[in-house]
Amino acid sequence: MTFSITRRRLLIGSVAGFGAIGLTGCDAVTQNTNVENVLEMAERLTMGGQRLLVPRDKLAREFSEADISPTFKPNGSTAPDSEDYARMTASGFADWRLKIDGLVERPVELSLADLKRLPSRTQITRHDCVEGWSAIGKWIGTPLGPLLQGVRLKPGARYAVFHCADELEPRLDGSGTYCESIDLIDAFHPQTILAYAMNGKDLEVAHGAPLRLRVERHLGYKHAKYLMRIEIKDSLAGLWGGKGGFWEDRGYEWYAGI
């Protein structure tokens, strides 16, 4: 236990340090080839070590109702700046749909009501932000693994890519649109859920309404908000910068496990 706690704090502190550089201008990191190579090597070691030593279905620590933080800061953006999202918000997300496609045999589009009718999981977990803060919240949502089983993954499927409604850096090629990705090992983890409720009520806009990812063994920027589409892919190479996500294309780690 001492090892895991120390390692968690070390990882958060280390990533937060590089995160501070990234938030003020991550080009300073990514333009330095030596620094980038060291970071990529450290990430591979972290991922390899964690996958080797930690069982795939081992749960992140869960807490009690009494542990829920009185304040839970929103991470990342607090509202997508788009007319489509504003229209969906005004309608209470009645016309919102989650699309699941890519390397699947049965592509689907699901409403919020559809998701709420499916079996759910409730978990009280700690969110560790790359900026150095943590908070405990209660999440309710649909486990991702059974959803992916239902759409029948095709051979070659390796990654789940989460496309979101917010665009942090508008660009003609779409590379400023927020996205994240995880591999199928983490997609099928019991605590990986598509959360539609937080602390006993539907998600607020600042926390990712109508749906956000919770992948509890990873740093906060992996928990994508404002989900619109889950694309199953065999590779991340064709995903804009090829690093697996908005922040990863700008110098952050892809795995970000804790």
N, C-alpha and C positions, 0 to 999 in steps of 0.2 A: 504493500500500500504506500509506503514511503516513497518508493521509486516512482509510482504512477503520479503521485501528487507533485513531486519535484519536477518530473518530466513535463507535466501539463503546464506548470508555472514557467518553466524554462522556455517551452515552445511559444507560449503566449507572449512572454517578454521579448523573445527574439523577433517574432513576426511583427509585434507591435512596433519595434524599433524600425524595421524596414518599412512597415506600414506608414509610419510618420513621414518617411522620405517619400513614399509613394503618393501620399495625400497632398504633398506640397509640390510634387513634380517627380514622378517615378522615372522619367527619362534619365535622371541622374544615375539611377541604378541600372536600368536596362541598357544604357549606352556603354557601360563598363563591362566588357566581355568577361573579364576575370571574376567579377562579382557575380554576374549572372550564372557562370559555370559552377561557382561554389554553391549558390543557392539551389540550383537544379540537382547537384550531387547530394546536398543535405536533404532535399525533398525525397529523392529516391531512397536514401537510407532510412528516413523516417517511415515512409510507406512500407518498404520492405520489412523493416523491423517490426512495425505494428502488425502487419499481416502475418508475420511469422510467429510472433509471441502472443497475440491476442486472438482468441476464438472469434470467428466471423460473426456469431450471433451474440457476443458479449454486449450487455447493455451499458450505456452511459448511466451514471448515477441518477436516480430519481429521488425526488424530495416529497415532503408533505405539504399540505395546504398552508400550514403555519409558516413555511419557508418562503412562500411567494413574495417577491420583492414589491414594496409599496409603489415603486416607480420602475418602469421598464422603458428605457429610452428606445425610440425607433432607430434601427440601424440603416445606413445607406440613405436613399432618397425617401421623402415622406409623402410624395404624391406624383404619379406620372403626369407629365405636362403634355397631354394630348387631348384632342377633342373627343376621340372615341372613348377614352377612359372616363372623361367627364360625363359623357352621355350614359355610360354604363353605371356610373356611381349614382347619377340622378334617378335611374330606374331601379335602384336597389339590386343591380346586377342581374335583373330578370332575363336580359338578353345575352348575358355573358356565357361563353362556352369554353371548356377546356378541351383542346384537341390533342389526341395521342396518335401519332403516326410515325412514319419512317419504316424501319425494318420490323414491321408487324404484319400479321395476316389479317387482323380485324381492326382497322383504324376506327376510332370512335370520337364523338364529340359529346361531352357531358355537361349538363347544367349544374348549378350549385345544388339544386334540389336533388338531382341524380346522385351526386356525391354524398349528400347527407343521408340518403336512404341506404347507402352501403354500410357494412360493418365498420365501426370506428374504433379508434384507440385514443385513450386519454393518458397523457404523460406530463409530469411536472419536472422540468429539467432546467439546467443552467445554460444560458447563452453567453458565450465568451467572445467578445468583440475584438477585432484586430487592433482597435484603438486603445485597448487596455482596460475596458470596463466589463463587468459581468452582471447579469440579472437572472432571477429565477421566475419562470412563468409556467402557467398551466395551458397545455395545448390539446385540442381535440381535432382529429382529422381522420382521413382515410389512409390506411396503410398502402404504400405504393406497390409493394411486391405483388399482392393479389390482383391489383389493377393490371399490372404488366403480364401476369399469367393469363388474365382474361383476354388480352388482345393478341396473345400468342406470338411471342418473339420469333423472328426468323433466324436461321443459322447466320452466324457472323455478328449478331448484335452484341455490343460490348459496352455502350455508353447510353445514358439518358441525359439529353440536353434540354434544359429548361429555358424556354423563350418567354420573356416578360414584357409587360406593357410599357415600362419606362425606358426612355431614351436619354441617356445622360450626356452624350456628345453627338448631336444630330449630324449624320453624314450620309451622303448619297448612297454609299455602298452598304449601309445598314450596320456598320461596325460599331456604331455608338449605341445600338440597341442592347439593353442589358440581357445577358444570358449567363447561365451557369451549367455545370455538368458534373456528374458523378459516374463511376462505373457500376456495373450491375451487381457487384458484391455489396456495395453500399446501398444501392437501390432496393435490394431485397432484405436489408437489415430490418429487424422488427420495429425499431424506433424511427425509421424513415417514413414520414407521413406527409400527406398533403393537408395542411392545417387550415381549417375554416373558422376556428374559434379560439379565443385566447382569454384566459381568466374568466370563463363563464359566459362570454358573449361573443357574437360574431366579430370577426376581425375588423378593426378600424382601418381606415385608409392608410394611416401612418405606419401600421404594422403589416401591410401587405394585402389588404382586401382585394378581391374576395378569397384568395387562396395563396398560400405560400408553402414553400418546402421547409420541412424540419428534418435535418440530418444530424442527429445529436452528437455524433463523435467527431464533429468538425467545427472549425472556427466560423464565426457568424456570417462572414460574407458568402459562405457556401449556401446559406439558407435563403434561396432566391424568393423574392416577393412578387406580387402582381402577376401570377402565373397565367399564361395564355395558351401555351403549347408545350407538350413533351414530345421531343423527337428522339427516336431510338436510332443510333448510328453505330457503324463499325469502326469509325475513326473520328478523331477531332481535327484532323488536318485541314479539312475544308471549312472549318468554322471560323471565319474572319481571320484573326491573327494566328489561329492554329494552336493556341495554348489551352483552350477549354472554357474560357469565360471572359467577361468584360474586364475584371480586375487582373486575371491571369495574363491577358494580352498586354497589360500595363505593368507587369513585373511581379505580381503576387504568385504565391505557390498555388499549384492546382490541387494537390491532395489536401493540405491544410488540416490534417488529422490531429486530434488532441487526446 
